[in-house]
């Protein structure tokens, strides 16, 4: 799954939070424009994983799933791409690169980037066009050069790619921002610096899925921390809002040393929005999705029937709720173990207690994130007379 220059995905995610903190610097490029801007970098099709008109786009393939129920039954679930969707999903992937350079180069070797795109973003193509740039992320193991801030390099690429997207592909469409870990940190900065104070861009923000990186909010409030105008999403039809969480298994809540589920600076609280129940802290049944070769579908003693689809869904295997304890706020994930259920009683994904389920933040709530984004996209379109 990974290219030769990279170790495992889980090992790379161990650097993501450190990278996210480094990406909080407030310097950046000039304000974003929408007037036909074309980037000399992102005019090159090779700088995109997915975008409109990209030949043989990896976001336009077969993303069918096999649902494995609590009885062990396998149900085929066809995936249907959206036809002429009215909104786009602009996706920024997490820390996935490893190398001696501080920033990952534009080297054309994007197997790992494509792998994480497939894990986290492609099934959103059922409701939107998925737009995903390559960027020179601050990579694990890299050594910064004197006078160069690697976080600024990464952010500059993401901002430039977003500006190019607005100028060349958006055409006034609504957009959903999607990120994870370092990608979410960069989107947080993009929202703070370029969207939060721009009413025209805010009017096109359907929602932002800023997952696996802290969005800071004041105690008892849903807006006013990182963002002065963009609030937390508190209903399935609210638009122009943000969804964020860090996930931990119920049996292993954040320890005092955890890097997630609390602000690293600036005070306030870490926002937790359960995509299945954004309005509150109710416990909800979840519908996680993983790739078809996921190792934790069946219990070890159960003969494993083959999964032949690209994805596997495990409806009802987990439940989740937002939990607050001490200085932490997180999405608590419970595996609904049942002796009669042939599915596995654990879902993997925990890198260490400090990191919780960071490696599978998207997967544990994939069904709910897609459904929420669909509801918000429908609401955004309806508010504009169906256009």
N, C-alpha and C positions, 0 to 999 in steps of 0.2 A: 504493500500500500504506500510505503514511503519511498522517496528517492534515495539514492546512495549517500547523499551528503547530509542526511538527517537521521537522528535516532527516532525512538518511538514517539507517537503523538502525546501519550501521557507524560513522558519525560519532558517534552518541550513545553507543555502547559505549566510545568513547575516554574517557568520563568515569566509567565504571562502577567502575574500581578505586579512583579517588580517592573516590568515594562510599562504596565498601565500607570504606575505611579510616576514613572519618568515622562510619560506623555502629558502630564498635567501642566507643563509650561505654557504660559499665556501668549507668547509671541507667535506670529504666524503671517501668512500672506495677506495681501490686500483683500478687502471685503469681496465676497462672491458677487458675481454679476450674472445676469440671465440673458444678455443681449447678443446671442449668437457666438459666444466665446468658443474658440477652438484651441485646445492645448497642443503645443508642438510635441509633447510626449504622448498624450492620450488620444491623439489622432491616429496613432499606430494601433492597428487591431491586435498586435501581439501583446499589448499592455492590458488586455481585458481577458478575464476568464469567461464572462458572459456579457453581451450587450446586443442591442438590436442590429440585425444584419450580419452577425458574426457567422462565418461559414462553419458548419458542423458544430454548432454550439452545444456544450455539455449540459446546458440548461433546457435543451429541447429533445430529451430522450425519454426512455421508458422508466417511470418511477412507480410502477405498480407495487402493491404490498400484499403480503400474506398475513392475515390476522390470525393469531393463535389465541383461542378463547380459554376460559377457565376450565372447560371440559376437555381441552386438548384438541378441539376441532380446528381445522385449518379452513379459512374462508378467504377466497381470492377477492381483493379489493382493487379494482382498476383505478388508475390515476388518470385524470383528464386535464390536459393543459387548458388554461383559459384562452378563449378566442377573443382577440382584440380587447384585452383588459384595459380598463380606464386608469389603472394605477401601476406604478413601478415599485419594485423592491430593490433598494440600493444597499448591497451587502458588503461588509468589511470583515474579513476573516481574522481569527485570533493568531496568537504567536504560534508559528508552525515551522519557522526557519531556524537552522543551526549553522553556524560558521564563524570564522575568525574575524570577519568584517562586522562592524557595528550594525550596518544596515544590509539587509539581503539585497543582492544585486538583481538587476533586470537581466537575467541570464537565459531566459527561455526554458528553464528546467522547473516546471510548475506542477509536477506530479502531486506533491503534498498539498499545494493550494487547491488543486482540483479535487483531491480526496476530501478535504474538510468542507469545501463548497458542497460536495455531494452529501456529506453527513448532515449539514446544518441548513442548507438554503434551497436546494433544487425543488423540493415538493411545494414550496410557496408559489411555484409557477402555475399552480391551479387557480391562482387569483390575481397574479401580477406578472409583469415582465421582470425577470431577475437580472439586475445590472451589477456586475462584480468586477472591480478593477484589481489589477496586480499593483502592489505598492512595496516600497523598500522599507519593510518593517524593521524595527529594532529587534534584532534576532538574538536568540539564546547563544551565549558563548562569545558574542562579538565584543571587540575592544574599540571604544570610541577614539577617534582621532582628536588631537588637541584643538580646541576651538569649535568643534562640531557637536551639536546636540542631536543625537540619533532620533530622539522623539520628534524634533522639528522636521527632520528629513521625512520621517514616516507621515507625519501630519500634513506636510506640504504636498506630498503625493496624493493623499486622500482628498484634501481640499481641491487640488487641481483637477483630479478625476471627477469630483462632484460638480465643479464648475463646468467642465467639458460636457458632462451629462446634461446639465441644465441648458447649456447653450446649443447642444446638437441633437439631443434625443427627447428632452422632456416635453416641450411644446405646451406648457401649462398644465400638465397632468399632475395628479396627486402622487405622492411618493411615500413609501414606508422605509424608514431607515432600519437596518438590521445589522447587528454586530455581536461579537463575543470576545470577552477578555481584552486584549490589546485593541482589537477592532472596535469594541464598545467604548473604550477609553478615548479613542480617536474621534468617534462619532459624538461622544459627550462634548469634547472640545469644539467640534464643528458646530454643534447645536448652540453652545454657549456663545461662541464668537460670531457666528454668521446667520443663525436662524432665529434664535430667541428674540433678538431685537429687531427683526425684519418682518413686518406684518405680511408682506406679500408672500415671502417664503413660508411663513407660519401657516398661511391660509392653504398651502398645498401639502403641508405635513399631515398625512393621514394618521400616522403614529410612528413611534420609535421603539424598537425592541433592543434595548441596551442591556444585554444579558451578560452575567458573569463579570461585571465591573460596577463599582458602586456609583449610584446616582444619589447625591446628597440632597436631603430635604430637611427643613426645620422640624423641630419637635412639634408633633401635633398638626402638621400642615403638609399639603401635597405640592406646594410650589414655593419658591423663594430661596432655595439652597443653591444648587448648581444653575438652575434656570429661574429667571424672574417672570417669565410669561408662560412657559410650557409646563402644564401640570402633570401629575400622575394620572394614568387612565383609571377611572373608577366605574366605568360601565363598558359593556361590550359594544356599544354604539357611539361612545365618545371618540372624537377625533382630535388631532392636534395635540396629542398627549404621549406620555412615555410609560413603557413597561420595563421593569428591571427587577432582577432577583439574583441571589446566589443560592444554590441548592445544596442541602446537606441531608444525609439519611437520618431518620428519626433516632436511630440507635447511636448516632455519632454526631451530636450537635457541635457548633463551632467551639473549639477550645479557646482559652484566653489569648493564645498566640496566633489565632487565625488571621489571615490577611484579608479575608472577605467578610461581607455582611456588616461592615461598619465603615464610616468615613476614615480615610487615612489622614485627613487634615481638614480644617475649617469648621469643625463642630457639626451638630445636627445628627441626623439618623441616616442609615442606608435605606433607600426605598425598597420595599418588597411589594410587588403586585403579582398575585396569583392569576395567571391568564385565564384560568377556568372560572374564577370568581373575583374579578377585579374590585368589586364593591366592598369587600370585607375580608375577614379572616376565617371564613368557612372552610371546613375540610371537604375536598372535592375528589371524586374518582378521576384518575388521569388516564390518558391514552398515549403511552410512550411509543415511539417508533425508532427502530435501529436499522442498520444495514442488514441485508439478508443473511450475512454470515455471522451475525451476532452470536457470541458463545453462550449467552445466558438465557436462551429461549426455554429450554427444558431442564428439569432437574437432572443431576448427573446420572441417577439410576434409571432414567426414562430413555428408551430407545428414541433417538432423535430423527423424526421424519424430515426428509429433505425440504429446505426452503429454496425455491427456485426463482423467486421474485427479487428485485433489487432491494426491497425493504421488507421488514417484518414489523407488524404492530402487535402490541400486547395489551389489549383493552382491559381496563380494570385491574391490572396487575399492581398498580401503585395508586396511592392517594397522596394529596398534598395540601398544605395550608401554610400561610405566612405566620411566623412565630417571632415574638419579641422576648428577649431575655437579656438583662443587663444592658450592655452596649451594642448587642447584636440584633439584627433583623434578618431573617432568612426564610427560604422556602423549604419547609420540612417535608421530606419525602418518605413515605412509609410503604414498604413492600407488603402487600396483602397476602401473606403466606397462608396456605390452606393445605392440609394433608391430601385432600382430594384433587388439588390443582396440580397437574403434571408439569406446570411451568416452574422455572427456577425460583427459589426463595430469595435470591439476591441478584442484583442487576449490575454489579461491578461498578467501575467508573470512579471509585474513590482513590485518588492519588496518595493522599495522606489525610489524617484527621484535620489538619490545618486547612486543607484545600477542599474537603468535602467532595461533592459530586461535580466539581468544576469541569471535568473532562466530558461530562454528558449533560451539562445544563440544558442544552437545546433538546436532546433526545428524551429526557424525562417528561418534557412538556410539549413535545412536538405537535401532537394532535391538537392541543389546546391553543398553542401559539398560532397555528394555521387557521383554526376556526375563529379566533379573536381577530386576526388580521383580516379575514374575509368579512366579518361583521362590520369592522371599522371601514373597510373599503366600500362596502355596500352603503353605509351611512354617509360617507363622504360624497359618493356619487349621487345619492338621493338628495342631499342638501343642495346640490347644484343642478337639480332638475333632470337627473338621469344622464348627465353628460360627463 
